[in-house]
Amino acid sequence: DLENQLTTKSKILDEVKQGLALNGNAEQTPESSRITELSEMEDSNVSQVAQLKTSMQSVLEQWTAYHEVYEKVNLMTTRYLYCLDQCKPSVVSLETLKNQVRTLQ
């Protein structure tokens, strides 16, 4: 979005420069110095947006890696909890144990 806005503003600035050139303003006027200043600011903004885009790409890659690892850890935790639940000794009464011993004998 920022890139699109900068492109639009750049086109407008170019049109203003061309308009001043067509009017034959060869002398340094406040308007032309302001246009030059705006052009420099635009170049700086374009550079900053490019740096921001690179940084955001890096953040996106790191976030993607984090998300993948998180999903794996989440799955392993779920499996671990399931195993713990399955491995719990069932609570039985003394009477039930005596019956099982008799059955086995």
N, CA, C and O atoms as a printed pandas DataFrame, in Angstrom:
     atom_number atom_name residue_name chain_id  residue_number  x_coord  y_coord  z_coord
0              1         N          ASP        A               1    0.828   -1.190    0.000
1              2        CA          ASP        A               1    0.000    0.000    0.000
2              3         C          ASP        A               1    0.874    1.256    0.000
3              4         O          ASP        A               1    0.618    2.210   -0.735
4              5         N          LEU        A               2    1.912    1.231    0.843
5              6        CA          LEU        A               2    2.829    2.364    0.879
6              7         C          LEU        A               2    3.515    2.568   -0.467
7              8         O          LEU        A               2    3.683    3.695   -0.933
8              9         N          GLU        A               3    3.904    1.461   -1.077
9             10        CA          GLU        A               3    4.558    1.568   -2.386
10            11         C          GLU        A               3    3.621    2.198   -3.414
11            12         O          GLU        A               3    4.047    3.028   -4.218
12            13         N          ASN        A               4    2.355    1.808   -3.390
13            14        CA          ASN        A               4    1.385    2.380   -4.321
14            15         C          ASN        A               4    1.196    3.871   -4.071
15            16         O          ASN        A               4    1.123    4.663   -5.011
16            17         N          GLN        A               5    1.116    4.246   -2.800
17            18        CA          GLN        A               5    0.962    5.662   -2.468
18            19         C          GLN        A               5    2.187    6.459   -2.911
19            20         O          GLN        A               5    2.056    7.559   -3.447
20            21         N          LEU        A               6    3.377    5.901   -2.686
21            22        CA          LEU        A               6    4.594    6.596   -3.105
22            23         C          LEU        A               6    4.659    6.736   -4.622
23            24         O          LEU        A               6    5.101    7.767   -5.130
24            25         N          THR        A               7    4.226    5.716   -5.344
25            26        CA          THR        A               7    4.222    5.775   -6.807
26            27         C          THR        A               7    3.282    6.881   -7.281
27            28         O          THR        A               7    3.616    7.639   -8.191
28            29         N          THR        A               8    2.114    6.969   -6.664
29            30        CA          THR        A               8    1.143    7.998   -7.028
30            31         C          THR        A               8    1.709    9.386   -6.749
31            32         O          THR        A               8    1.624   10.281   -7.591
32            33         N          LYS        A               9    2.284    9.558   -5.567
33            34        CA          LYS        A               9    2.860   10.864   -5.206
34            35         C          LYS        A               9    4.035   11.214   -6.118
35            36         O          LYS        A               9    4.234   12.378   -6.462
36            37         N          SER        A              10    4.805   10.209   -6.504
37            38        CA          SER        A              10    5.933   10.433   -7.397
38            39         C          SER        A              10    5.452   10.931   -8.756
39            40         O          SER        A              10    6.053   11.836   -9.334
40            41         N          LYS        A              11    4.382   10.348   -9.261
41            42        CA          LYS        A              11    3.825   10.776  -10.549
42            43         C          LYS        A              11    3.347   12.229  -10.468
43            44         O          LYS        A              11    3.567   13.017  -11.387
44            45         N          ILE        A              12    2.693   12.566   -9.361
45            46        CA          ILE        A              12    2.205   13.937   -9.175
46            47         C          ILE        A              12    3.383   14.905   -9.126
47            48         O          ILE        A              12    3.346   15.975   -9.734
48            49         N          LEU        A              13    4.419   14.519   -8.403
49            50        CA          LEU        A              13    5.611   15.364   -8.292
50            51         C          LEU        A              13    6.277   15.544   -9.655
51            52         O          LEU        A              13    6.718   16.643   -9.991
52            53         N          ASP        A              14    6.349   14.480  -10.430
53            54        CA          ASP        A              14    6.919   14.574  -11.784
54            55         C          ASP        A              14    6.102   15.514  -12.668
55            56         O          ASP        A              14    6.656   16.280  -13.456
56            57         N          GLU        A              15    4.770   15.444  -12.526
57            58        CA          GLU        A              15    3.908   16.334  -13.317
58            59         C          GLU        A              15    4.142   17.790  -12.932
59            60         O          GLU        A              15    4.157   18.669  -13.794
60            61         N          VAL        A              16    4.322   18.039  -11.658
61            62        CA          VAL        A              16    4.583   19.416  -11.214
62            63         C          VAL        A              16    5.933   19.887  -11.745
63            64         O          VAL        A              16    6.066   21.030  -12.183
64            65         N          LYS        A              17    6.936   19.007  -11.708
65            66        CA          LYS        A              17    8.260   19.367  -12.254
66            67         C          LYS        A              17    8.145   19.710  -13.737
67            68         O          LYS        A              17    8.712   20.701  -14.196
68            69         N          GLN        A              18    7.412   18.889  -14.479
69            70        CA          GLN        A              18    7.244   19.133  -15.916
70            71         C          GLN        A              18    6.503   20.446  -16.157
71            72         O          GLN        A              18    6.823   21.193  -17.082
72            73         N          GLY        A              19    5.513   20.713  -15.315
73            74        CA          GLY        A              19    4.758   21.968  -15.434
74            75         C          GLY        A              19    5.650   23.172  -15.214
75            76         O          GLY        A              19    5.542   24.170  -15.926
76            77         N          LEU        A              20    6.537   23.084  -14.224
77            78        CA          LEU        A              20    7.459   24.191  -13.983
78            79         C          LEU        A              20    8.445   24.346  -15.142
79            80         O          LEU        A              20    8.793   25.462  -15.527
80            81         N          ALA        A              21    8.887   23.219  -15.689
81            82        CA          ALA        A              21    9.838   23.259  -16.805
82            83         C          ALA        A              21    9.179   23.865  -18.042
83            84         O          ALA        A              21    9.820   24.616  -18.778
84            85         N          LEU        A              22    7.918   23.549  -18.276
85            86        CA          LEU        A              22    7.205   24.088  -19.441
86            87         C          LEU        A              22    6.975   25.586  -19.309
87            88         O          LEU        A              22    6.940   26.306  -20.307
88            89         N          ASN        A              23    6.820   26.054  -18.072
89            90        CA          ASN        A              23    6.603   27.483  -17.860
90            91         C          ASN        A              23    7.899   28.276  -17.979
91            92         O          ASN        A              23    7.889   29.506  -17.935
92            93         N          GLY        A              24    9.004   27.572  -18.128
93            94        CA          GLY        A              24   10.285   28.235  -18.345
94            95         C          GLY        A              24   10.886   28.834  -17.093
95            96         O          GLY        A              24   11.619   29.820  -17.163
96            97         N          ASN        A              25   10.589   28.259  -15.970
97            98        CA          ASN        A              25   11.154   28.751  -14.713
98            99         C          ASN        A              25   12.549   28.187  -14.528
99           100         O          ASN        A              25   12.734   27.192  -13.827
100          101         N          ALA        A              26   13.507   28.804  -15.140
101          102        CA          ALA        A              26   14.887   28.344  -15.037
102          103         C          ALA        A              26   15.529   28.839  -13.748
103          104         O          ALA        A              26   16.482   28.238  -13.252
104          105         N          GLU        A              27   15.011   29.922  -13.213
105          106        CA          GLU        A              27   15.576   30.484  -11.988
106          107         C          GLU        A              27   15.107   29.682  -10.767
107          108         O          GLU        A              27   14.096   28.981  -10.803
108          109         N          GLN        A              28   15.859   29.812   -9.727
109          110        CA          GLN        A              28   15.552   29.071   -8.492
110          111         C          GLN        A              28   14.473   29.840   -7.732
111          112         O          GLN        A              28   14.741   30.891   -7.150
112          113         N          THR        A              29   13.272   29.315   -7.743
113          114        CA          THR        A              29   12.163   29.934   -7.021
114          115         C          THR        A              29   11.872   29.115   -5.776
115          116         O          THR        A              29   12.337   27.982   -5.656
116          117         N          PRO        A              30   11.108   29.677   -4.849
117          118        CA          PRO        A              30   10.749   28.895   -3.657
118          119         C          PRO        A              30   10.015   27.602   -4.019
119          120         O          PRO        A              30   10.169   26.579   -3.352
120          121         N          GLU        A              31    9.220   27.665   -5.085
121          122        CA          GLU        A              31    8.484   26.482   -5.505
122          123         C          GLU        A              31    9.428   25.399   -6.026
123          124         O          GLU        A              31    9.279   24.222   -5.696
124          125         N          SER        A              32   10.387   25.804   -6.831
125          126        CA          SER        A              32   11.299   24.814   -7.392
126          127         C          SER        A              32   12.209   24.224   -6.313
127          128         O          SER        A              32   12.543   23.040   -6.364
128          129         N          SER        A              33   12.611   25.042   -5.340
129          130        CA          SER        A              33   13.431   24.490   -4.249
130          131         C          SER        A              33   12.594   23.541   -3.386
131          132         O          SER        A              33   13.095   22.540   -2.874
132          133         N          ARG        A              34   11.324   23.874   -3.238
133          134        CA          ARG        A              34   10.430   22.978   -2.477
134          135         C          ARG        A              34   10.234   21.664   -3.230
135          136         O          ARG        A              34   10.187   20.599   -2.615
136          137         N          ILE        A              35   10.119   21.731   -4.549
137          138        CA          ILE        A              35    9.980   20.533   -5.380
138          139         C          ILE        A              35   11.222   19.659   -5.235
139          140         O          ILE        A              35   11.120   18.438   -5.111
140          141         N          THR        A              36   12.388   20.288   -5.252
141          142        CA          THR        A              36   13.640   19.539   -5.093
142          143         C          THR        A              36   13.678   18.864   -3.719
143          144         O          THR        A              36   14.056   17.699   -3.591
144          145         N          GLU        A              37   13.280   19.616   -2.707
145          146        CA          GLU        A              37   13.228   19.062   -1.344
146          147         C          GLU        A              37   12.260   17.881   -1.278
147          148         O          GLU        A              37   12.569   16.860   -0.663
148          149         N          LEU        A              38   11.105   18.015   -1.900
149          150        CA          LEU        A              38   10.118   16.926   -1.910
150          151         C          LEU        A              38   10.649   15.699   -2.652
151          152         O          LEU        A              38   10.382   14.563   -2.261
152          153         N          SER        A              39   11.406   15.941   -3.729
153          154        CA          SER        A              39   11.990   14.823   -4.480
154          155         C          SER        A              39   12.983   14.061   -3.617
155          156         O          SER        A              39   13.015   12.831   -3.634
156          157         N          GLU        A              40   13.784   14.789   -2.868
157          158        CA          GLU        A              40   14.748   14.149   -1.973
158          159         C          GLU        A              40   14.031   13.359   -0.873
159          160         O          GLU        A              40   14.438   12.253   -0.516
160          161         N          MET        A              41   12.963   13.948   -0.351
161          162        CA          MET        A              41   12.174   13.246    0.681
162          163         C          MET        A              41   11.539   11.993    0.105
163          164         O          MET        A              41   11.467   10.961    0.773
164          165         N          GLU        A              42   11.076   12.083   -1.139
165          166        CA          GLU        A              42   10.472   10.926   -1.790
166          167         C          GLU        A              42   11.502    9.807   -1.955
167          168         O          GLU        A              42   11.206    8.643   -1.685
168          169         N          ASP        A              43   12.705   10.159   -2.395
169          170        CA          ASP        A              43   13.774    9.163   -2.547
170          171         C          ASP        A              43   14.082    8.496   -1.210
171          172         O          ASP        A              43   14.280    7.284   -1.133
172          173         N          SER        A              44   14.117    9.310   -0.166
173          174        CA          SER        A              44   14.370    8.776    1.179
174          175         C          SER        A              44   13.239    7.832    1.599
175          176         O          SER        A              44   13.486    6.767    2.165
176          177         N          ASN        A              45   12.007    8.234    1.318
177          178        CA          ASN        A              45   10.859    7.384    1.675
178          179         C          ASN        A              45   10.865    6.068    0.910
179          180         O          ASN        A              45   10.548    5.016    1.466
180          181         N          VAL        A              46   11.227    6.133   -0.363
181          182        CA          VAL        A              46   11.296    4.910   -1.171
182          183         C          VAL        A              46   12.335    3.960   -0.578
183          184         O          VAL        A              46   12.111    2.753   -0.490
184          185         N          SER        A              47   13.462    4.518   -0.177
185          186        CA          SER        A              47   14.516    3.706    0.432
186          187         C          SER        A              47   14.042    3.091    1.752
187          188         O          SER        A              47   14.295    1.916    2.020
188          189         N          GLN        A              48   13.361    3.884    2.567
189          190        CA          GLN        A              48   12.856    3.391    3.852
190          191         C          GLN        A              48   11.808    2.298    3.660
191          192         O          GLN        A              48   11.783    1.317    4.403
192          193         N          VAL        A              49   10.950    2.470    2.667
193          194        CA          VAL        A              49    9.929    1.454    2.396
194          195         C          VAL        A              49   10.582    0.158    1.943
195          196         O          VAL        A              49   10.139   -0.928    2.319
196          197         N          ALA        A              50   11.633    0.266    1.137
197          198        CA          ALA        A              50   12.346   -0.940    0.691
198          199         C          ALA        A              50   12.971   -1.660    1.883
199          200         O          ALA        A              50   12.916   -2.886    1.970
200          201         N          GLN        A              51   13.567   -0.896    2.801
201          202        CA          GLN        A              51   14.142   -1.497    4.011
202          203         C          GLN        A              51   13.052   -2.133    4.867
203          204         O          GLN        A              51   13.229   -3.229    5.398
204          205         N          LEU        A              52   11.931   -1.441    4.996
205          206        CA          LEU        A              52   10.810   -1.965    5.777
206          207         C          LEU        A              52   10.284   -3.257    5.167
207          208         O          LEU        A              52    9.968   -4.209    5.880
208          209         N          LYS        A              53   10.195   -3.278    3.852
209          210        CA          LYS        A              53    9.710   -4.474    3.155
210          211         C          LYS        A              53   10.640   -5.656    3.422
211          212         O          LYS        A              53   10.177   -6.771    3.661
212          213         N          THR        A              54   11.952   -5.413    3.382
213          214        CA          THR        A              54   12.932   -6.463    3.669
214          215         C          THR        A              54   12.785   -6.953    5.109
215          216         O          THR        A              54   12.802   -8.155    5.371
216          217         N          SER        A              55   12.642   -6.008    6.037
217          218        CA          SER        A              55   12.481   -6.380    7.449
218          219         C          SER        A              55   11.200   -7.174    7.676
219          220         O          SER        A              55   11.187   -8.156    8.418
220          221         N          MET        A              56   10.134   -6.738    7.033
221          222        CA          MET        A              56    8.855   -7.432    7.202
222          223         C          MET        A              56    8.919   -8.837    6.615
223          224         O          MET        A              56    8.313   -9.761    7.158
224          225         N          GLN        A              57    9.636   -9.006    5.526
225          226        CA          GLN        A              57    9.805  -10.328    4.926
226          227         C          GLN        A              57   10.539  -11.235    5.899
227          228         O          GLN        A              57   10.183  -12.403    6.063
228          229         N          SER        A              58   11.569  -10.690    6.546
229          230        CA          SER        A              58   12.328  -11.460    7.530
230          231         C          SER        A              58   11.437  -11.849    8.709
231          232         O          SER        A              58   11.485  -12.986    9.179
232          233         N          VAL        A              59   10.633  -10.914    9.179
233          234        CA          VAL        A              59    9.712  -11.190   10.291
234          235         C          VAL        A              59    8.708  -12.260    9.882
235          236         O          VAL        A              59    8.401  -13.158   10.666
236          237         N          LEU        A              60    8.203  -12.170    8.673
237          238        CA          LEU        A              60    7.242  -13.163    8.185
238          239         C          LEU        A              60    7.867  -14.556    8.142
239          240         O          LEU        A              60    7.233  -15.534    8.536
240          241         N          GLU        A              61    9.109  -14.648    7.665
241          242        CA          GLU        A              61    9.786  -15.944    7.617
242          243         C          GLU        A              61    9.987  -16.508    9.029
243          244         O          GLU        A              61    9.785  -17.699    9.263
244          245         N          GLN        A              62   10.388  -15.638    9.967
245          246        CA          GLN        A              62   10.583  -16.081   11.351
246          247         C          GLN        A              62    9.263  -16.512   11.980
247          248         O          GLN        A              62    9.210  -17.508   12.701
248          249         N          TRP        A              63    8.205  -15.766   11.709
249          250        CA          TRP        A              63    6.893  -16.110   12.258
250          251         C          TRP        A              63    6.410  -17.445   11.697
251          252         O          TRP        A              63    5.830  -18.251   12.424
252          253         N          THR        A              64    6.647  -17.678   10.417
253          254        CA          THR        A              64    6.260  -18.939    9.793
254          255         C          THR        A              64    7.011  -20.102   10.444
255          256         O          THR        A              64    6.421  -21.141   10.738
256          257         N          ALA        A              65    8.311  -19.921   10.665
257          258        CA          ALA        A              65    9.109  -20.964   11.319
258          259         C          ALA        A              65    8.593  -21.200   12.735
259          260         O          ALA        A              65    8.467  -22.347   13.166
260          261         N          TYR        A              66    8.297  -20.127   13.458
261          262        CA          TYR        A              66    7.754  -20.262   14.809
262          263         C          TYR        A              66    6.436  -21.036   14.788
263          264         O          TYR        A              66    6.221  -21.932   15.605
264          265         N          HIS        A              67    5.567  -20.689   13.862
265          266        CA          HIS        A              67    4.255  -21.329   13.787
266          267         C          HIS        A              67    4.391  -22.829   13.513
267          268         O          HIS        A              67    3.668  -23.636   14.097
268          269         N          GLU        A              68    5.313  -23.200   12.629
269          270        CA          GLU        A              68    5.523  -24.617   12.321
270          271         C          GLU        A              68    6.019  -25.367   13.560
271          272         O          GLU        A              68    5.538  -26.459   13.866
272          273         N          VAL        A              69    6.974  -24.780   14.262
273          274        CA          VAL        A              69    7.501  -25.420   15.477
274          275         C          VAL        A              69    6.420  -25.486   16.551
275          276         O          VAL        A              69    6.308  -26.485   17.263
276          277         N          TYR        A              70    5.632  -24.434   16.668
277          278        CA          TYR        A              70    4.539  -24.416   17.648
278          279         C          TYR        A              70    3.553  -25.551   17.378
279          280         O          TYR        A              70    3.107  -26.228   18.305
280          281         N          GLU        A              71    3.220  -25.753   16.116
281          282        CA          GLU        A              71    2.283  -26.828   15.773
282          283         C          GLU        A              71    2.859  -28.189   16.147
283          284         O          GLU        A              71    2.136  -29.045   16.656
284          285         N          LYS        A              72    4.153  -28.397   15.899
285          286        CA          LYS        A              72    4.787  -29.665   16.261
286          287         C          LYS        A              72    4.779  -29.871   17.768
287          288         O          LYS        A              72    4.460  -30.958   18.250
288          289         N          VAL        A              73    5.129  -28.833   18.509
289          290        CA          VAL        A              73    5.153  -28.927   19.975
290          291         C          VAL        A              73    3.745  -29.176   20.501
291          292         O          VAL        A              73    3.555  -29.963   21.428
292          293         N          ASN        A              74    2.775  -28.519   19.921
293          294        CA          ASN        A              74    1.388  -28.705   20.339
294          295         C          ASN        A              74    0.945  -30.149   20.115
295          296         O          ASN        A              74    0.290  -30.739   20.974
296          297         N          LEU        A              75    1.302  -30.715   18.966
297          298        CA          LEU        A              75    0.958  -32.100   18.666
298          299         C          LEU        A              75    1.651  -33.059   19.639
299          300         O          LEU        A              75    1.037  -33.996   20.149
300          301         N          MET        A              76    2.936  -32.809   19.886
301          302        CA          MET        A              76    3.670  -33.675   20.816
302          303         C          MET        A              76    3.085  -33.587   22.231
303          304         O          MET        A              76    3.005  -34.595   22.933
304          305         N          THR        A              77    2.683  -32.403   22.642
305          306        CA          THR        A              77    2.075  -32.227   23.965
306          307         C          THR        A              77    0.757  -32.984   24.051
307          308         O          THR        A              77    0.464  -33.623   25.061
308          309         N          THR        A              78   -0.024  -32.910   22.999
309          310        CA          THR        A              78   -1.298  -33.636   22.981
310          311         C          THR        A              78   -1.054  -35.142   23.071
311          312         O          THR        A              78   -1.747  -35.841   23.810
312          313         N          ARG        A              79   -0.083  -35.636   22.332
313          314        CA          ARG        A              79    0.247  -37.073   22.390
314          315         C          ARG        A              79    0.720  -37.463   23.787
315          316         O          ARG        A              79    0.329  -38.504   24.316
316          317         N          TYR        A              80    1.562  -36.622   24.377
317          318        CA          TYR        A              80    2.084  -36.891   25.709
318          319         C          TYR        A              80    0.940  -36.954   26.720
319          320         O          TYR        A              80    0.895  -37.859   27.553
320          321         N          LEU        A              81    0.023  -36.001   26.647
321          322        CA          LEU        A              81   -1.107  -35.993   27.574
322          323         C          LEU        A              81   -1.992  -37.230   27.370
323          324         O          LEU        A              81   -2.510  -37.795   28.334
324          325         N          TYR        A              82   -2.159  -37.639   26.122
325          326        CA          TYR        A              82   -2.943  -38.837   25.839
326          327         C          TYR        A              82   -2.273  -40.062   26.451
327          328         O          TYR        A              82   -2.932  -40.895   27.072
328          329         N          CYS        A              83   -0.955  -40.165   26.270
329          330        CA          CYS        A              83   -0.223  -41.303   26.842
330          331         C          CYS        A              83   -0.317  -41.311   28.360
331          332         O          CYS        A              83   -0.495  -42.364   28.972
332          333         N          LEU        A              84   -0.198  -40.148   28.957
333          334        CA          LEU        A              84   -0.321  -40.067   30.415
334          335         C          LEU        A              84   -1.696  -40.528   30.875
335          336         O          LEU        A              84   -1.846  -41.235   31.871
336          337         N          ASP        A              85   -2.685  -40.102   30.112
337          338        CA          ASP        A              85   -4.051  -40.487   30.475
338          339         C          ASP        A              85   -4.245  -41.999   30.345
339          340         O          ASP        A              85   -4.920  -42.614   31.170
340          341         N          GLN        A              86   -3.650  -42.596   29.303
341          342        CA          GLN        A              86   -3.793  -44.035   29.086
342          343         C          GLN        A              86   -2.979  -44.861   30.082
343          344         O          GLN        A              86   -3.342  -45.993   30.400
344          345         N          CYS        A              87   -1.890  -44.295   30.565
345          346        CA          CYS        A              87   -1.001  -45.045   31.458
346          347         C          CYS        A              87   -1.376  -44.931   32.927
347          348         O          CYS        A              87   -0.761  -45.573   33.779
348          349         N          LYS        A              88   -2.362  -44.134   33.221
349          350        CA          LYS        A              88   -2.774  -43.992   34.617
350          351         C          LYS        A              88   -3.299  -45.334   35.124
351          352         O          LYS        A              88   -4.086  -46.006   34.458
352          353         N          PRO        A              89   -2.850  -45.695   36.297
353          354        CA          PRO        A              89   -3.424  -46.928   36.850
354          355         C          PRO        A              89   -4.891  -46.678   37.206
355          356         O          PRO        A              89   -5.254  -45.648   37.776
356          357         N          SER        A              90   -5.685  -47.627   36.859
357          358        CA          SER        A              90   -7.094  -47.450   37.169
358          359         C          SER        A              90   -7.298  -47.666   38.662
359          360         O          SER        A              90   -6.643  -48.506   39.281
360          361         N          VAL        A              91   -8.186  -46.919   39.208
361          362        CA          VAL        A              91   -8.463  -47.019   40.638
362          363         C          VAL        A              91   -9.471  -48.151   40.820
363          364         O          VAL        A              91  -10.600  -48.100   40.332
364          365         N          VAL        A              92   -9.020  -49.162   41.532
365          366        CA          VAL        A              92   -9.906  -50.299   41.767
366          367         C          VAL        A              92   -9.965  -50.563   43.269
367          368         O          VAL        A              92   -9.071  -50.197   44.032
368          369         N          SER        A              93  -11.012  -51.187   43.638
369          370        CA          SER        A              93  -11.181  -51.483   45.059
370          371         C          SER        A              93  -10.441  -52.776   45.409
371          372         O          SER        A              93  -10.045  -53.547   44.535
372          373         N          LEU        A              94  -10.275  -52.978   46.677
373          374        CA          LEU        A              94   -9.611  -54.184   47.163
374          375         C          LEU        A              94  -10.423  -55.409   46.772
375          376         O          LEU        A              94   -9.862  -56.456   46.446
376          377         N          GLU        A              95  -11.700  -55.281   46.804
377          378        CA          GLU        A              95  -12.578  -56.394   46.450
378          379         C          GLU        A              95  -12.393  -56.787   44.982
379          380         O          GLU        A              95  -12.369  -57.976   44.663
380          381         N          THR        A              96  -12.265  -55.812   44.097
381          382        CA          THR        A              96  -12.054  -56.084   42.681
382          383         C          THR        A              96  -10.725  -56.782   42.468
383          384         O          THR        A              96  -10.637  -57.711   41.665
384          385         N          LEU        A              97   -9.701  -56.354   43.167
385          386        CA          LEU        A              97   -8.393  -56.991   43.050
386          387         C          LEU        A              97   -8.449  -58.445   43.525
387          388         O          LEU        A              97   -7.846  -59.323   42.908
388          389         N          LYS        A              98   -9.161  -58.694   44.601
389          390        CA          LYS        A              98   -9.272  -60.072   45.099
390          391         C          LYS        A              98   -9.990  -60.949   44.082
391          392         O          LYS        A              98   -9.617  -62.106   43.891
392          393         N          ASN        A              99  -10.997  -60.421   43.440
393          394        CA          ASN        A              99  -11.706  -61.161   42.407
394          395         C          ASN        A              99  -10.794  -61.469   41.223
395          396         O          ASN        A              99  -10.842  -62.564   40.664
396          397         N          GLN        A             100   -9.969  -60.503   40.845
397          398        CA          GLN        A             100   -9.042  -60.722   39.721
398          399         C          GLN        A             100   -8.016  -61.792   40.086
399          400         O          GLN        A             100   -7.663  -62.630   39.256
400          401         N          VAL        A             101   -7.544  -61.761   41.319
401          402        CA          VAL        A             101   -6.572  -62.782   41.773
402          403         C          VAL        A             101   -7.220  -64.157   41.728
403          404         O          VAL        A             101   -6.600  -65.116   41.267
404          405         N          ARG        A             102   -8.437  -64.267   42.190
405          406        CA          ARG        A             102   -9.139  -65.552   42.167
406          407         C          ARG        A             102   -9.336  -66.029   40.732
407          408         O          ARG        A             102   -9.170  -67.211   40.431
408          409         N          THR        A             103   -9.687  -65.104   39.861
409          410        CA          THR        A             103   -9.892  -65.473   38.461
410          411         C          THR        A             103   -8.584  -65.975   37.857
411          412         O          THR        A             103   -8.578  -66.979   37.145
412          413         N          LEU        A             104   -7.508  -65.305   38.126
413          414        CA          LEU        A             104   -6.223  -65.711   37.589
414          415         C          LEU        A             104   -5.764  -67.067   38.165
415          416         O          LEU        A             104   -5.140  -67.863   37.462
416          417         N          GLN        A             105   -6.072  -67.317   39.426
417          418        CA          GLN        A             105   -5.663  -68.576   40.020
418          419         C          GLN        A             105   -6.450  -69.715   39.393
419          420         O          GLN        A             105   -6.254  -70.875   39.758
